[in-house]
């Protein structure tokens, strides 16, 4: 890969790198690889995880310091990721995410079952909401929620929090809370233990029992509604989207200006978003049956 680094010796970085101290490789727990990560795959993913909106570019040396590995090891990770296009070199010896990410995004846009089922449904629903309305399709992403598709009504707002690709907190916003309400009890317990203060700040309960009661109330309602939770003067109404086993996949979420919101509109949006979510589920099921997709023998945890 001649373009990976300026040429020097084959298989070695072209610029000077800090020498590894004797203690660097011995400071990690016994039985763990360098960096405390259990496998080479995890180490590569850790490198990709460094690239964020706040920090989009990294050098090999900077990544080595952050991951607590030698520069030689970090170089090897960068070389492998560059070879497949997941990162790309830019000026100043830095690297950014590469074109393979764009190719994967296109594949998601064309092939993702939930997206394919949702596009037509959402295009029809957005025409039935007031001016300034937005309709978002969200899905669970680790302990956050991410918008994966969005359609705008007439005169949409310049910016809302549920922007495509922007991870959002699991405890705020109708699109997040409806997903949260349908997570398994053991997952909720773990989330509560790790996020007690954030849950309290979101008015979702000061203790485990109150947290559970509030989520049960959302499940009974079948929708979640919020006002000003993420964006001032905006109201959200969201319904859940389930897979074939009734496990929560994501949510369909209307966001409208609060000034236009009244009881009549609340009832109307509740009906629209509920029917829309069911149509998306039906579309995914029909596509799965048509393709003859069989149930996987091993289910990978989210």
GIPE-V707858 format. One record per residue. N is the residue number from 1. RES is the residue in one small letter. SS is DSSP state (H for helix, E for strand, - for the rest). PSI is psi in whole degrees, -180 to 180 (* if undefined). D_CENTER is the distance of its C-alpha to the mean C-alpha in Angstrom with 2 decimals. Layout:
n	res	ss	psi	d_center
N	RES	SS	PSI	D_CENTER
N	RES	SS	PSI	D_CENTER
//
This chain:
n	res	ss	psi	d_center
1	x	-	87	32.03
2	x	-	-25	34.29
3	x	-	-2	31.64
4	x	-	-51	29.59
5	x	-	157	31.94
6	x	-	137	35.38
7	x	-	137	37.84
8	x	-	-101	39.77
9	x	-	142	40.25
10	x	-	130	38.42
11	x	-	10	35.42
12	x	-	152	35.50
13	x	-	148	33.93
14	x	-	-24	36.18
15	x	-	167	36.12
16	x	-	149	37.17
17	x	-	151	34.84
18	x	-	142	35.39
19	x	-	147	37.30
20	x	-	131	35.72
21	x	-	151	37.42
22	x	-	-30	38.91
23	x	-	-10	36.86
24	x	-	-43	33.47
25	x	-	-12	33.19
26	x	-	0	34.95
27	x	-	-2	32.87
28	x	-	155	30.07
29	x	-	147	30.48
30	x	-	138	32.79
31	x	-	0	31.30
32	x	-	152	28.12
33	x	-	169	27.61
34	x	-	133	27.82
35	x	-	-2	24.93
36	x	-	16	24.74
37	x	-	144	22.29
38	x	-	-15	23.40
39	x	-	162	23.17
40	x	H	-34	23.20
41	x	H	-43	19.93
42	x	H	-36	18.26
43	x	H	-41	20.11
44	x	H	-41	18.94
45	x	H	-35	15.25
46	x	H	-36	16.19
47	x	H	-47	17.68
48	x	H	-36	14.70
49	x	H	-15	12.69
50	x	-	-29	15.45
51	x	-	112	14.65
52	x	-	173	12.90
53	x	-	-40	13.85
54	x	-	-26	16.31
55	x	-	79	17.67
56	x	-	-14	17.32
57	x	-	139	20.54
58	x	E	145	22.03
59	x	-	166	25.42
60	x	H	-44	26.29
61	x	H	-40	28.18
62	x	H	-41	25.48
63	x	H	-40	23.00
64	x	H	-44	25.85
65	x	H	-43	26.55
66	x	H	-41	22.99
67	x	H	-6	22.55
68	x	-	49	26.20
69	x	-	168	27.42
70	x	-	158	30.35
71	x	H	-34	30.15
72	x	H	-42	31.49
73	x	H	-44	28.67
74	x	H	-39	26.03
75	x	H	-43	27.97
76	x	H	-42	27.79
77	x	H	-46	23.98
78	x	H	-39	23.87
79	x	H	-43	26.48
80	x	H	-41	24.67
81	x	H	-35	21.40
82	x	H	-37	23.56
83	x	H	-35	25.57
84	x	-	6	22.75
85	x	-	12	21.42
86	x	-	-26	18.12
87	x	E	160	19.67
88	x	E	145	22.72
89	x	E	143	25.59
90	x	-	-175	26.32
91	x	H	155	29.26
92	x	H	26	30.31
93	x	H	16	29.28
94	x	-	164	25.58
95	x	E	149	22.72
96	x	E	173	19.55
97	x	E	146	16.89
98	x	-	-179	18.95
99	x	H	-21	19.61
100	x	H	-30	18.28
101	x	H	-41	14.71
102	x	H	-41	16.10
103	x	H	-41	17.81
104	x	H	-40	14.80
105	x	H	-40	13.05
106	x	H	-41	16.38
107	x	H	-40	16.55
108	x	H	-46	13.31
109	x	H	-34	14.83
110	x	H	-28	18.09
111	x	H	-17	17.46
112	x	-	125	14.41
113	x	H	-42	16.37
114	x	H	-41	14.44
115	x	H	-45	14.36
116	x	H	-40	18.00
117	x	H	-27	19.05
118	x	H	-28	17.49
119	x	H	-51	18.80
120	x	H	-40	22.40
121	x	H	-46	21.88
122	x	H	-36	19.97
123	x	H	-35	22.60
124	x	H	-38	25.26
125	x	H	-37	23.84
126	x	H	-24	23.26
127	x	H	-8	27.00
128	x	H	13	27.83
129	x	-	162	26.30
130	x	-	165	28.05
131	x	-	139	28.01
132	x	-	3	25.03
133	x	-	153	22.67
134	x	E	142	19.09
135	x	E	124	17.32
136	x	E	142	13.53
137	x	E	122	11.74
138	x	E	154	8.57
139	x	E	158	6.96
140	x	E	136	6.27
141	x	E	94	3.72
142	x	-	-122	6.81
143	x	-	27	8.49
144	x	E	-178	6.19
145	x	E	139	5.34
146	x	E	136	4.06
147	x	E	127	7.37
148	x	E	-12	8.22
149	x	E	147	11.92
150	x	E	138	14.38
151	x	E	145	18.16
152	x	E	142	20.59
153	x	-	-166	23.95
154	x	-	141	27.05
155	x	-	60	26.97
156	x	-	160	23.26
157	x	-	155	22.34
158	x	-	-35	21.84
159	x	-	133	18.50
160	x	-	162	16.28
161	x	-	-35	13.29
162	x	-	69	11.16
163	x	-	142	11.23
164	x	E	130	9.53
165	x	-	0	6.85
166	x	-	110	7.14
167	x	E	135	5.02
168	x	E	156	7.75
169	x	E	147	9.94
170	x	-	-12	10.42
171	x	-	3	14.09
172	x	-	141	14.59
173	x	-	143	14.73
174	x	H	-41	15.89
175	x	H	-31	12.70
176	x	H	-45	11.29
177	x	H	-33	14.77
178	x	H	-33	15.57
179	x	H	-46	12.77
180	x	H	-42	13.94
181	x	H	-26	17.46
182	x	-	9	17.21
183	x	-	152	15.75
184	x	-	151	18.60
185	x	H	-41	21.08
186	x	H	-33	20.81
187	x	H	-42	17.07
188	x	H	-41	17.94
189	x	H	-45	20.82
190	x	H	-43	18.91
191	x	H	-42	16.40
192	x	H	-42	19.53
193	x	H	-33	21.35
194	x	H	-15	18.76
195	x	-	37	17.97
196	x	H	-46	21.36
197	x	H	-41	21.92
198	x	H	-37	18.59
199	x	H	-42	19.19
200	x	H	-41	22.75
201	x	H	-28	21.89
202	x	-	9	19.82
203	x	-	38	22.97
204	x	-	13	21.54
205	x	-	139	24.38
206	x	-	-17	26.44
207	x	-	174	26.87
208	x	H	-42	25.51
209	x	H	-43	27.90
210	x	H	-41	27.06
211	x	H	-47	23.29
212	x	H	-41	24.02
213	x	H	-43	26.45
214	x	H	-39	24.20
215	x	H	-36	21.45
216	x	H	-37	24.31
217	x	H	-37	25.52
218	x	H	-43	22.26
219	x	H	-41	22.52
220	x	H	-38	26.15
221	x	H	-29	25.45
222	x	-	-9	22.91
223	x	E	161	21.01
224	x	E	139	19.62
225	x	E	136	21.15
226	x	E	156	20.65
227	x	E	119	22.62
228	x	-	18	21.74
229	x	-	-40	18.90
230	x	-	-36	16.67
231	x	-	131	19.11
232	x	-	142	22.89
233	x	-	26	24.91
234	x	E	143	22.10
235	x	E	138	21.89
236	x	E	142	19.08
237	x	E	122	19.84
238	x	E	147	17.31
239	x	E	152	18.02
240	x	E	154	16.29
241	x	E	127	15.70
242	x	E	158	16.88
243	x	-	-173	17.50
244	x	-	-23	21.13
245	x	-	11	21.41
246	x	-	24	20.26
247	x	-	142	17.13
248	x	E	130	14.40
249	x	E	-43	11.86
250	x	E	-156	10.67
251	x	E	156	12.75
252	x	E	128	14.95
253	x	E	116	15.59
254	x	E	136	18.68
255	x	E	123	19.08
256	x	E	159	22.74
257	x	E	136	25.16
258	x	H	-29	26.60
259	x	H	-23	30.08
260	x	H	0	30.03
261	x	-	127	28.81
262	x	-	-178	31.47
263	x	H	-39	32.04
264	x	H	-42	32.83
265	x	H	-36	29.62
266	x	H	-47	27.62
267	x	H	-42	29.36
268	x	H	-46	28.88
269	x	H	-36	25.13
270	x	H	-46	24.76
271	x	H	-44	26.69
272	x	H	-46	24.93
273	x	H	-33	21.35
274	x	H	-47	22.57
275	x	H	-41	24.44
276	x	H	-43	21.66
277	x	H	-40	19.23
278	x	H	-36	22.14
279	x	H	-37	22.88
280	x	H	-44	19.42
281	x	H	-45	19.91
282	x	H	-39	23.40
283	x	H	-40	22.37
284	x	H	-41	20.06
285	x	H	-44	22.93
286	x	H	-41	25.51
287	x	H	-40	23.71
288	x	H	-42	23.38
289	x	H	-38	27.05
290	x	H	-37	28.16
291	x	H	-10	26.63
292	x	-	24	28.09
293	x	-	129	24.94
294	x	-	158	25.96
295	x	-	130	24.16
296	x	-	144	22.79
297	x	-	-31	25.02
298	x	-	127	22.43
299	x	-	124	19.11
300	x	-	127	16.45
301	x	-	145	14.74
302	x	-	*	11.01
//
